[in-house]
Amino acid sequence: ADEEYINNFITTDINVHIKSFYNKVKNDEDGRSKILKIVDEDILEFSEEIMDMIEKKLDKTLTDRFLYALSLHLSSFLNRLSNHQNLKYTNIEGIINDKHEEFNIAVDVKGMVEKKYNVVVPKIEVIYLTLLISSITEEQTNEHVAIIVAAHGSSTASSMVNVAKQLLGEGVIEAIDMPLEVSPTRTLNEIIEKAREIDMGKGVLLLVDMGSLVSFESIIMEKTDIKVKTLDMVTTSLVLEAIRKASILDMNLDALYNSLKQFRGYSKIEEEDKVTNEEHTNIKKAIITICSTGEGTAVKLKELVQNIVKSTDEKDIEILPISIKDMKEEIIKIKNNYSIIASVGILNPKIEAPFISLEELISGHGENILMSIIQRKNFKIEKGHENVVVKDLCEDSLNQFLTYLNPSKIISVLYQFVNLLEENTKISFNNATKIRIMVHVGCALERMIIKDGLKYKRERAKLNSNLVEIITEANKVFKEAINVSLTEDEILFLAEMIE
């Protein structure tokens, strides 16, 4: 159950630093000299030694990407040691139970590091190394299950897919409309063609409106050799849930099919329950918010969710913060007294109700989904969340992305920066936008420190020059506070993002 949390946790350290870096150097003999701008040669050579050892033990060839990840990690570990900082994650003990081989290798690495640098490597670092080793040895792919929605009527399927795309952005999803006068054979051929076109190797989930289409499944598999699973009685909320689980949670076809089979829509009481049962009317609805400790951020997260709930007409929804540590037990207790309609936070509790990740909530998609779960109708979002929430959520996100900068130190400068932008552009940003800007700029400042800034390749002329000027002016607060400034390229990126 903790897989997703770990993957987020790992990919932060690797992806944020390595992706931009690795993509630049992978076709480039010069990779070594680039990584040497960031880490000492001594560390790089030692990392190569460790990598040889791991390759022998796992009998696998690792890529340069692993080398960079490892050397960056070692470099930041030694850095943390000299500043007497520990990794903040204390609640990940249980997640390495199924990674014995990688854990043993991490223990060997611990030995090598202790011997070479004459230091003590704490247990939490060994766990982190275990995750690093297991995450990078698994092939990282960007392939998801593809989804085809097929329904009778001239636009039934495409309107469901359009709503889903508006709410969740693009997924690998196609609609096939079946006007009643068109023959089933023609539709079948169209589905087969679409399946071939969009399958990424992970199979296709077919969502249909009537049972008769379920019989297509075996014919499609036979003709295309693509694995297909079919669910009928498709609704917009089923399409939403399918995209979310396929793209954002990256489930495989069987897991996706099984979890959607149980899915009964985004409210516990679907249309057919119009006859209110006594028990339904008395049981309270709850949304659970999940954070690493259940304190601090979880409470802020609760406030954020509460404000979203307040802006709907629903009065009776409790928001209950819980911590990852005792998540399973807590949920069992809550289920005795409440009907859980959604969960929000850093880890998917894998319950029947939909889950909205912290990132989704922050980006605004999640807010829309949550509103639609609560109301199940068209919604208007009223903004009015307190600043504290922005600061805390922002710090929580930055904690995951930053290795060199201390989020709690830069958060107030980032806040000052956003306030200057608001004052000078005369625009008041909503929460999601504020947090997006602050997290983006926090990561950009870290890129400045490791001298790995983004290069702006598009046409400058298309940008709003007034906005560029305002950002350039606001950028001065970083120089004063932490003696770092964003490069012109990074400023242009930010201008494009804000526009």
BELLIN-V291761 format. One record per residue. PSI is psi in radians with two decimals (999 if undefined). OMEGA is omega in radians with two decimals (none if undefined). D_LAST is the distance of its C-alpha to the last C-alpha in whole Angstrom. Layout:
psi=(PSI;PSI)
omega=(OMEGA;OMEGA)
d_last=(D_LAST;D_LAST)
This chain:
psi=(-0.43;0.00;-0.84;-0.70;-0.76;-0.77;-0.70;-0.75;-0.71;-0.89;-0.50;-1.00;-0.74;-1.04;-0.79;-0.74;-0.70;-0.69;-0.96;-0.67;-0.86;-0.72;-0.55;-0.62;-0.08;-0.42;0.67;1.97;-0.40;0.13;-0.73;-0.76;-0.50;-0.76;-0.51;-0.29;-0.37;-0.68;2.75;2.62;-0.66;-0.80;-0.69;-0.77;-0.70;-0.68;-0.63;-0.66;-0.80;-0.73;-0.70;-0.80;-0.78;-0.72;-0.74;-0.79;-0.67;-0.18;0.84;2.64;2.20;2.72;3.01;-0.51;-0.67;-0.73;-0.79;-0.75;-0.78;-0.78;-0.65;-0.72;-0.81;-0.75;-0.75;-0.48;-0.83;-0.61;-0.80;-0.70;-0.80;-0.39;0.18;0.72;2.45;2.76;2.48;-0.30;1.93;-0.02;0.62;0.40;-0.83;-0.12;-0.07;0.22;-0.62;0.25;0.86;-0.80;-0.81;-0.63;-0.77;-0.67;-0.71;-0.62;-0.68;-0.72;-0.73;-0.82;-0.79;-0.74;-0.75;-0.70;-0.78;-0.76;0.00;0.89;3.00;2.22;2.01;2.82;-0.70;-0.61;-0.59;-0.70;-0.77;-0.77;-0.68;-0.78;-0.70;-0.81;-0.78;-0.54;-0.62;-0.31;-0.36;2.38;2.21;2.03;2.80;0.46;2.38;2.90;2.38;2.64;2.34;2.24;2.12;2.24;2.63;2.58;2.77;-0.33;0.31;-0.89;-0.82;-0.52;-0.62;-0.78;-0.65;-0.74;-0.79;-0.73;-0.64;-0.70;-0.71;0.15;-2.92;2.43;3.10;1.55;2.44;2.59;2.49;1.96;2.46;1.49;2.49;-0.45;-0.15;2.45;2.56;-0.62;-0.70;-0.71;-0.78;-0.79;-0.64;-0.73;-0.73;-0.76;-0.80;-0.75;-0.79;-0.67;-0.74;-0.13;2.31;0.27;-0.10;0.03;3.01;2.35;2.18;2.09;2.12;2.86;-0.52;2.61;-0.53;-0.51;-0.31;-0.52;-0.22;-0.43;-0.92;-0.60;-0.75;-0.78;-0.73;-0.75;-0.43;-0.29;0.35;2.43;2.26;2.45;2.52;2.42;2.44;-3.04;0.89;2.44;2.90;-0.68;-0.53;-0.70;-0.77;-0.85;-0.65;-0.78;-0.77;-0.81;-0.56;-0.77;-0.86;-0.71;-0.10;0.80;2.67;3.02;-0.77;-0.78;-0.70;-0.84;-0.82;-0.67;-0.54;-0.43;-0.60;-0.21;2.25;0.52;2.94;0.12;2.58;-0.47;1.63;3.02;-0.72;-0.17;0.47;-0.60;1.84;2.12;2.63;-0.79;-0.59;-0.64;-0.47;-0.44;2.29;2.59;2.59;2.63;2.26;2.46;2.32;2.15;3.09;-0.60;-0.34;-0.13;-2.96;-1.85;-0.65;-0.63;-0.66;-0.71;-0.70;-0.76;-0.73;-0.81;-0.66;-0.70;-0.61;-0.75;-0.73;-0.59;-0.03;3.12;0.02;2.20;-0.62;1.09;2.15;2.50;2.12;1.97;2.38;2.82;2.72;-0.63;-0.85;0.54;-0.88;-0.85;-0.77;-0.76;-0.69;-0.77;-0.80;-0.70;-0.43;-0.53;-0.23;2.81;2.01;2.09;-0.27;2.77;2.57;2.40;-2.67;-0.13;2.34;2.07;-0.05;0.91;3.08;-0.56;2.67;2.62;2.39;2.12;2.83;-0.76;-0.75;-0.71;-0.72;-0.67;-0.19;-0.57;-0.83;-0.63;-0.76;-0.73;-0.76;-0.75;-0.74;-0.49;-0.78;-0.75;-0.55;0.70;-3.07;2.48;2.68;2.32;2.18;2.31;2.52;0.64;2.57;2.73;-0.59;-0.71;-0.79;-0.85;-0.84;-0.74;-0.64;-0.76;-0.68;-0.74;-0.76;-0.58;-0.61;-0.44;-0.38;2.40;-0.65;-0.62;2.58;1.96;-0.71;-0.39;-0.62;-0.11;-0.68;-0.54;-0.71;-0.65;-0.77;-0.75;-0.84;-0.67;-0.70;-0.74;-0.77;-0.80;-0.84;-0.42;-0.16;0.45;2.41;2.07;2.55;2.97;-0.83;-0.75;-0.75;-0.85;-0.71;-0.81;-0.80;-0.73;-0.73;-0.83;-0.64;-0.80;-0.61;-0.70;-0.66;-0.65;-0.59;-0.69;-0.70;0.25;0.89;0.86;2.70;2.64;2.30;2.02;-0.24;3.11;2.19;-0.63;-0.45;-0.25;2.74;1.90;-0.52;-0.75;-0.74;-0.72;-0.76;-0.74;-0.73;-0.71;-0.81;-0.49;-0.43;-0.44;-0.49;-0.69;-0.80;-0.74;-0.81;0.19;0.63;2.51;2.63;2.50;2.90;-0.72;-0.78;-0.61;-0.71;-0.72;-0.78;-0.71;-0.75;-0.72;-0.75;-0.68;999)
omega=(-3.07;-3.07;-3.03;-3.11;-3.09;-3.11;3.10;-3.00;3.13;-2.99;3.09;-3.03;-3.07;-2.93;-3.04;-3.10;-2.95;-2.97;-3.07;-3.07;-3.05;-3.12;3.13;-2.96;-2.97;3.13;-2.80;-3.14;-2.97;-3.06;-3.07;-3.08;3.11;-3.10;-3.13;3.05;-3.05;-3.11;3.12;3.13;3.14;-3.12;-3.12;-3.11;3.11;3.12;3.12;3.12;3.13;-3.10;3.09;-3.11;-3.11;3.14;-3.14;-3.07;-3.07;-3.08;-3.13;3.02;-3.13;-3.08;3.04;-3.10;3.12;-3.13;-3.13;-3.12;-3.08;-3.08;3.07;-3.11;-3.14;-3.10;-3.11;3.08;-3.11;3.08;3.13;-3.13;-3.06;3.08;-3.13;3.08;3.03;3.00;-3.04;-3.00;-3.10;-2.97;-3.08;-3.11;-2.95;-2.91;-3.08;-3.08;-3.07;-3.08;-3.03;-3.06;-3.13;3.13;3.14;3.11;-3.14;3.11;3.08;3.14;3.11;-3.14;-3.11;-3.10;-3.11;-3.09;-3.05;-3.02;3.11;-3.12;3.03;3.13;-3.09;-3.08;-3.08;3.13;3.14;3.11;-3.12;3.12;3.12;-3.11;-3.14;-3.11;-3.07;-3.08;-3.00;3.13;3.05;-3.13;3.14;3.11;3.13;-3.02;3.13;2.99;3.11;-3.07;3.02;3.09;3.14;-3.11;3.11;-3.13;-2.97;3.11;-3.07;-3.08;-3.04;3.14;3.08;-3.10;3.13;3.11;-3.11;-3.13;3.12;-3.10;-2.98;-3.08;-3.03;2.88;3.04;-3.01;3.13;3.10;3.00;3.12;-3.08;3.09;-2.99;-3.08;-3.11;-3.06;3.14;-3.11;-3.11;3.11;-3.14;-3.13;3.13;3.13;-3.13;-3.13;3.13;-3.10;3.13;-3.05;-2.98;-3.13;-3.14;-3.13;-3.11;-3.14;-3.06;3.03;-3.13;3.13;-3.02;-3.10;-3.07;-3.08;-3.07;-3.10;-3.11;-3.10;3.12;-2.96;-3.04;3.13;-3.12;-3.11;-3.09;-3.05;-3.02;-3.03;3.10;3.12;-3.10;2.98;-3.09;3.01;3.12;-3.07;-3.08;3.04;3.13;-3.09;3.09;3.12;3.12;-3.08;-3.14;3.14;-3.09;-3.07;-3.12;-3.02;-3.01;-3.12;3.06;3.12;3.04;-2.97;-3.10;-3.12;-3.11;-3.11;-3.10;-3.10;-3.14;3.11;-3.12;-2.98;-3.11;3.13;-3.02;2.99;-3.04;-3.09;-3.12;-3.05;-2.99;-3.14;-3.09;3.07;-3.03;3.04;3.12;-3.02;-3.12;-3.05;-3.07;-3.02;-3.09;3.08;3.09;2.95;3.12;3.06;-2.99;3.07;-3.01;-3.08;-3.07;3.05;2.99;-3.04;-3.09;-3.12;3.08;3.14;3.11;3.14;-3.11;-3.13;-3.14;3.14;3.11;-3.14;-3.12;-3.07;2.97;-3.11;-3.09;-3.14;-2.90;3.05;3.11;3.02;-3.00;3.12;3.05;-3.12;-3.12;-2.97;-3.08;-3.01;-3.06;-3.09;-3.13;-3.07;3.13;3.13;-3.09;-3.09;3.10;-3.03;-3.04;2.92;-3.08;-3.09;3.11;2.99;-3.07;3.04;-2.98;-3.09;-3.12;-3.09;3.10;3.03;-3.06;-3.07;-3.13;3.14;3.08;-3.06;3.13;-3.12;-3.12;-3.11;-3.10;-3.04;3.13;3.09;-3.01;-3.12;3.13;-3.10;-3.11;3.12;-3.06;3.08;-3.07;-3.00;-3.05;2.99;-3.13;-3.01;3.06;-3.08;3.06;-3.14;3.03;-3.11;-3.13;-3.14;-3.09;-3.09;-3.14;-3.10;-3.05;-3.14;-3.14;-3.14;-3.14;3.13;-3.11;3.08;-3.10;-2.99;-2.98;3.12;-2.98;-3.12;3.11;-3.04;-3.06;3.12;-3.03;-2.99;-3.08;3.09;3.12;-3.12;3.11;-3.13;-3.12;3.11;3.10;3.12;-3.11;-3.12;-2.98;3.09;-3.06;3.09;3.01;-3.08;3.00;-3.09;-3.05;-3.12;3.13;-3.08;3.13;-3.11;-3.07;3.14;3.12;-3.08;3.07;3.13;3.13;3.13;3.11;3.09;3.12;-3.09;-3.13;3.07;-3.12;-3.06;3.08;3.07;-3.12;-3.00;-3.06;-3.06;3.13;-3.01;-3.08;-3.07;3.10;-2.97;3.11;-3.14;3.13;-3.14;-3.12;-3.14;-3.12;3.13;-3.10;-3.13;-3.10;-3.12;-3.13;3.14;-3.10;-3.00;-3.03;3.09;3.06;3.06;3.05;3.08;3.13;3.14;-3.12;3.13;3.14;3.10;-3.08;3.13;-3.14;-3.10;-3.09;-3.14;none)
d_last=(38;37;36;32;32;33;31;28;30;31;28;26;28;29;26;23;25;27;25;23;26;29;27;27;30;32;33;34;37;36;34;37;36;32;33;36;33;32;36;39;41;44;41;40;44;45;42;44;47;46;44;47;49;46;47;50;50;48;49;46;44;41;38;37;34;36;37;34;33;37;37;34;35;38;37;35;38;40;37;37;41;41;39;41;38;39;36;35;36;39;39;39;43;43;41;43;46;46;45;48;48;45;46;49;47;45;48;50;47;47;51;50;47;49;52;50;48;51;49;48;46;45;45;41;41;43;41;38;40;41;38;36;39;39;36;36;39;38;36;32;31;28;30;30;33;32;32;33;34;36;38;40;39;37;33;34;33;29;28;29;27;24;24;24;21;19;20;20;18;20;24;27;28;29;31;34;36;39;41;44;46;45;47;47;47;45;42;44;43;40;39;41;39;35;37;38;34;32;34;33;37;36;37;36;36;37;37;39;40;44;46;48;45;45;48;46;45;48;48;45;45;49;47;44;45;42;42;41;41;41;40;41;40;37;34;31;31;33;30;27;30;31;27;27;30;30;26;25;29;30;33;36;38;41;39;36;39;41;38;37;41;41;38;39;35;33;35;39;40;40;41;44;45;45;49;48;50;51;49;46;46;47;45;42;38;37;33;34;32;32;32;34;36;36;35;33;29;31;32;28;27;30;28;25;27;29;26;25;29;29;26;29;32;34;36;38;36;37;34;36;35;37;37;37;40;42;40;42;45;43;41;45;46;43;44;47;46;42;41;38;35;32;31;28;28;29;31;32;36;36;38;38;35;31;30;26;25;23;20;20;21;18;15;16;18;21;21;21;24;26;25;27;30;31;31;31;29;26;24;22;21;22;20;22;22;24;22;25;24;20;22;25;23;21;24;25;23;23;26;26;24;25;29;29;27;28;26;28;28;24;23;23;22;19;19;20;16;14;16;16;12;13;16;14;11;13;11;13;12;14;16;14;11;13;15;13;11;15;17;14;15;19;19;18;20;23;22;23;26;27;26;24;20;18;18;15;17;14;14;13;14;11;8;8;11;11;8;10;13;13;12;15;17;16;17;21;21;22;24;26;26;27;27;24;21;18;19;17;16;14;12;11;10;9;6;5;6;4;0)
